[in-house]
Amino acid sequence: MFRIVLIEPEIPQNTGNIARLCAATGIHLVLVGKLGFSIDDKYVKRAAMDYWQYVNVCHIKTIDEYISNVTNEICAISTKGRKIYTDINIIENKDIDIIFGSEGAGLPKFMYEKYSDNLYRIPMKEGLRSLNLSSSVAVVAYHMLYKLNFPNLL
């Protein structure tokens, strides 16, 4: 299966929306680094509504800690990706972390070099900067679930 990894998310409503998506699909959510809000923040809980209790979420305190302990394959979504997210090779018994950067800064700079072969983008019109973080996660997550034939979902 795969996990959604958010690197230093800044906007509580985005994280709340993503948490709700993860609760509804059974996808694990990993929050990494300094958060721009408290997980107890009312805006996170409001966006996730009453789904927060169903989210399998963990918070790893630093990016270095995450990178040094990750065993899953890493696929990062970025506007700088050369490949399209639909090219991510996902199979049922393969563990993948699909990483998204923060709303303001994107991915940490070192990731563009270290994971250059694993950078993917969501196609969009030229001249536009990016999509909303929670929208991007939804696009990619549901495509991955589709490729896996929506496991354990009605």
C-alpha positions as a printed NumPy array, in Angstrom:
array([[  0.   ,   0.   ,   0.   ],
       [  1.074,   3.601,   0.12 ],
       [  1.224,   6.398,   2.641],
       [  0.681,  10.113,   2.192],
       [  3.578,  12.116,   3.65 ],
       [  3.286,  15.857,   4.226],
       [  6.542,  17.723,   4.781],
       [  6.027,  20.687,   7.108],
       [  2.41 ,  21.486,   6.199],
       [  1.452,  25.057,   7.055],
       [ -2.315,  25.399,   6.633],
       [ -4.492,  23.498,   9.117],
       [ -7.513,  23.31 ,   6.821],
       [ -5.465,  21.554,   4.116],
       [ -4.134,  19.008,   6.588],
       [ -7.647,  18.516,   7.974],
       [ -9.025,  17.864,   4.484],
       [ -6.198,  15.424,   3.769],
       [ -6.795,  13.686,   7.104],
       [-10.454,  13.258,   6.204],
       [ -9.489,  11.763,   2.835],
       [ -7.089,   9.385,   4.61 ],
       [ -9.771,   8.367,   7.105],
       [-12.244,   7.659,   4.301],
       [ -9.77 ,   5.579,   2.29 ],
       [ -7.653,   3.879,   4.96 ],
       [ -4.483,   5.596,   3.768],
       [ -1.912,   6.254,   6.487],
       [ -0.933,   9.907,   6.952],
       [  2.572,  10.917,   8.006],
       [  3.278,  14.485,   9.084],
       [  6.97 ,  15.361,   9.011],
       [  8.85 ,  18.24 ,  10.576],
       [  7.625,  21.499,  12.009],
       [  3.896,  21.964,  11.553],
       [  2.42 ,  25.399,  10.951],
       [ -0.292,  24.593,  13.499],
       [ -1.111,  22.281,  16.385],
       [ -2.771,  18.969,  15.609],
       [ -5.277,  20.013,  18.268],
       [ -6.001,  23.154,  16.24 ],
       [ -9.744,  23.726,  15.818],
       [ -9.259,  24.375,  12.074],
       [ -7.665,  20.958,  11.536],
       [-10.458,  19.277,  13.455],
       [-13.144,  21.343,  11.705],
       [-11.863,  20.368,   8.252],
       [-11.533,  16.71 ,   9.245],
       [-14.931,  16.969,  10.981],
       [-15.687,  13.908,  13.039],
       [-13.289,  11.742,  11.017],
       [-10.134,  12.614,  12.965],
       [-10.572,   9.608,  15.246],
       [-10.427,   7.316,  12.199],
       [ -7.169,   8.697,  10.773],
       [ -4.05 ,   6.589,  11.141],
       [ -1.645,   9.507,  11.577],
       [  1.846,   9.886,  12.967],
       [  4.085,  12.898,  13.38 ],
       [  7.82 ,  12.54 ,  12.84 ],
       [  9.56 ,  15.517,  14.413],
       [ 12.279,  16.176,  11.805],
       [ 12.884,  15.606,   8.119],
       [ 16.26 ,  14.034,   8.938],
       [ 14.576,  11.518,  11.247],
       [ 12.07 ,  10.623,   8.539],
       [ 14.723,  10.24 ,   5.807],
       [ 17.069,   8.183,   7.981],
       [ 14.32 ,   5.723,   8.979],
       [ 12.192,   5.441,   5.853],
       [ 12.131,   1.967,   4.302],
       [  9.39 ,   2.582,   1.757],
       [ 10.099,   3.675,  -1.786],
       [  9.815,   7.457,  -2.063],
       [  7.823,   9.197,  -4.775],
       [  7.619,  12.972,  -4.436],
       [  5.049,  15.199,  -6.089],
       [  6.413,  18.532,  -7.288],
       [  5.823,  21.045, -10.037],
       [  9.489,  20.357, -10.888],
       [  8.865,  16.655, -11.576],
       [  9.823,  15.4  , -15.018],
       [  7.43 ,  12.453, -14.951],
       [  3.652,  12.49 , -14.514],
       [  2.116,  11.064, -11.324],
       [  0.23 ,   8.435, -13.337],
       [  3.645,   6.898, -14.111],
       [  4.195,   5.931, -10.467],
       [  4.539,   2.159, -10.458],
       [  2.333,   0.966,  -7.643],
       [  1.529,  -2.652,  -6.931],
       [ -0.431,  -4.185,  -4.078],
       [  2.46 ,  -5.513,  -1.991],
       [  4.85 ,  -2.602,  -2.518],
       [  5.173,   0.069,   0.173],
       [  5.456,   3.593,  -1.204],
       [  5.542,   6.985,   0.466],
       [  3.991,   9.681,  -1.695],
       [  5.513,  12.91 ,  -0.448],
       [  4.115,  16.421,  -0.746],
       [  5.949,  19.585,   0.293],
       [  4.583,  22.495,   2.265],
       [  2.167,  24.991,   0.795],
       [  4.696,  27.824,   0.82 ],
       [  8.119,  26.246,   0.321],
       [  7.368,  22.992,  -1.472],
       [  9.819,  20.154,  -0.933],
       [ 13.121,  20.66 ,   0.876],
       [ 15.837,  21.537,  -1.663],
       [ 17.928,  18.414,  -1.036],
       [ 15.034,  16.204,  -2.165],
       [ 15.173,  17.558,  -5.721],
       [ 18.679,  16.16 ,  -6.097],
       [ 18.489,  13.053,  -3.889],
       [ 15.206,  11.838,  -5.387],
       [ 15.445,  13.359,  -8.872],
       [ 14.392,  10.07 , -10.496],
       [ 11.348,   9.861,  -8.228],
       [  9.889,  13.328,  -8.796],
       [  6.443,  13.414, -10.346],
       [  4.129,  16.247, -11.31 ],
       [  0.444,  16.82 , -11.837],
       [ -0.066,  18.273, -15.326],
       [ -1.541,  21.762, -15.469],
       [ -1.595,  24.805, -17.713],
       [  1.676,  26.612, -18.271],
       [  2.201,  29.766, -16.256],
       [  0.279,  28.633, -13.177],
       [  2.292,  28.032, -10.01 ],
       [  0.579,  25.055,  -8.369],
       [ -2.606,  23.375,  -7.197],
       [ -3.908,  23.466,  -3.642],
       [ -2.156,  20.883,  -1.444],
       [ -5.302,  19.018,  -0.423],
       [ -6.514,  18.949,  -4.045],
       [ -3.144,  17.57 ,  -5.176],
       [ -3.218,  14.839,  -2.544],
       [ -6.76 ,  13.87 ,  -3.558],
       [ -5.852,  13.667,  -7.266],
       [ -2.838,  11.442,  -6.653],
       [ -4.341,   9.326,  -3.85 ],
       [ -7.45 ,   8.375,  -5.773],
       [ -5.448,   7.541,  -8.872],
       [ -3.221,   5.22 ,  -6.797],
       [ -6.313,   3.632,  -5.235],
       [ -7.761,   3.162,  -8.728],
       [ -4.569,   1.381,  -9.831],
       [ -4.948,  -0.927,  -6.818],
       [ -8.629,  -1.537,  -7.624],
       [ -9.818,   0.442,  -4.567],
       [ -8.754,  -2.071,  -1.907],
       [-11.196,  -2.451,   0.998],
       [-13.389,   0.394,  -0.295],
       [-17.035,   0.177,  -1.265]])
